[in-house]
Amino acid sequence: MHRKPMSRIQYDLFHSLNYMPITDIDGPLLPVVHDMSCLTNPDDHPSKRVRFFEAHLHRVSTAPAIHTVSQFSRDEIVRLIGVDPARVHVIPPGVDHQCLAAPLAGEGGPGHHCRASGAAGHPDLGVGAGNAAAARRSYWPSDQGMMAAAQREDTMAQDGLIALIAHDQKKPDMLAWARRHHGVLQRLPLVATGTTGSLLKADMPDLDILLMKSGPLGGDQQIGALIVEGRIALLVFLVDPLSPHPHDVDVKALTRLAVVYDVPMACNLATADRLVVGL
Ligand SMILES: O=C(CO)COP(=O)(O)O
């Protein structure tokens, strides 16, 4: 049977199934994204799939609408890609009504998986968003990847500050980076050294930034102390390697603590762009 290549067909709307945004079609795309596990749990997938997913993410983020299958996935899509929640539509897949009727937590059996995809905050299931992490834990008791993701989220919920610091020559880069990832940053608690934070706040007043002292007056050390207390989820420190700094010892102390406490740390834009995807 002869089939016309998809790219040559004129579509009014292309409803792309199962993560597969066809890149060379004309017309609007409605991608279906079941979950974001390629980003949250890349180790659970073949690397080829992860690379494919990352390479096509921009087609998803720029689509006029996104179809997903559960409130949990919708929250992840909004959080990770930073799209307007109004563009992400939950259409649950077919679910056996017996699954919905069964008790929620702790048991396996036939309803186990189909309830799992909708359980996190789905109103029909009576599970509030606040219980989402606990619900996920009870649904995938043997899935270490999911457990780790749920634990990471719990930690983020407790505090999970994103620390932002830029040396003077790098402040324009920091502003450009924050504008680029504004959708993600506006949902997260931020902390910044004095001047970096003030500039960010002036440019994007909706950001929730805890301001420390200016770097040379001890701001780096204050952020170092937050690392020691386990309150920093990510450190973005855009370092200027070409200028001398009077407080160089503080800078070294801060980066050392990030290493000691295994805090994800980006010292340049390329790394910062990649790490923000995991937030
Ligand atoms: O000097 C800095 C980091 O070492 C940055 O501090 P400011 O954001 O206060 O300029």
The ligand as a Gaussian input file, in Angstrom:
#p B3LYP/6-31G(d) Opt

LIG

0 1
 O       30.493000      38.861000      44.463000
 C       29.616000      38.058000      44.339000
 C       29.858000      36.633000      44.529000
 O       31.166000      36.336000      44.941000
 C       28.247000      38.478000      44.000000
 O       27.757000      39.332000      44.945000
 P       26.689000      40.435000      44.550000
 O       25.537000      39.710000      43.947000
 O       26.313000      41.119000      45.806000
 O       27.366000      41.335000      43.538000

